[in-house]
């Protein structure tokens, strides 16, 4: 039964995990977002009463 021979499958497993743990995270971390976060001002927003347009 060739399915029980772990020889080639173990190498594939090791290479796949090496790919996932080394190459892919560096590519994801190098991604830069086009929208930079803007600082939020500390002033309070003016809130008023809510009036329904039909009442």
C-alpha positions as semicolon CSV with decimal commas, in nm:
position;residue;x (nm);y (nm);z (nm)
1;X;0,000;0,000;0,000
2;X;0,192;0,308;-0,117
3;X;-0,034;0,546;0,079
4;X;0,134;0,436;0,403
5;X;0,483;0,536;0,288
6;X;0,543;0,871;0,465
7;X;0,865;0,947;0,274
8;X;0,754;1,185;-0,003
9;X;0,451;1,320;0,184
10;X;0,654;1,426;0,485
11;X;0,885;1,633;0,261
12;X;0,582;1,796;0,099
13;X;0,438;1,875;0,443
14;X;0,766;2,028;0,562
15;X;0,807;2,237;0,247
16;X;0,447;2,358;0,265
17;X;0,489;2,468;0,627
18;X;0,818;2,635;0,543
19;X;0,638;2,829;0,271
20;X;0,353;2,927;0,503
21;X;0,583;3,034;0,787
22;X;0,851;3,223;0,593
23;X;0,741;3,355;0,256
24;X;0,371;3,429;0,291
25;X;0,387;3,633;0,620
26;X;0,660;3,857;0,480
27;X;0,453;3,929;0,170
28;X;0,146;4,010;0,382
29;X;0,341;4,233;0,622
30;X;0,492;4,429;0,331
31;X;0,144;4,521;0,207
32;X;0,067;4,887;0,268
33;X;-0,282;5,019;0,301
34;X;-0,376;5,300;0,060
35;X;-0,579;5,474;0,333
36;X;-0,364;5,601;0,616
37;X;-0,542;5,634;0,951
38;X;-0,615;5,990;1,053
39;X;-0,599;6,102;1,416
40;X;-0,935;6,167;1,579
41;X;-0,986;6,508;1,734
42;X;-1,064;6,527;2,104
43;X;-1,349;6,779;2,070
44;X;-1,702;6,663;2,140
45;X;-1,950;6,642;1,857
46;X;-2,257;6,856;1,893
47;X;-2,558;6,634;1,927
48;X;-2,916;6,750;1,908
49;X;-3,262;6,606;1,941
50;X;-3,379;6,373;1,667
51;X;-3,702;6,469;1,495
52;X;-3,879;6,223;1,272
53;X;-3,982;6,387;0,944
54;X;-4,337;6,248;0,955
55;X;-4,432;6,353;1,311
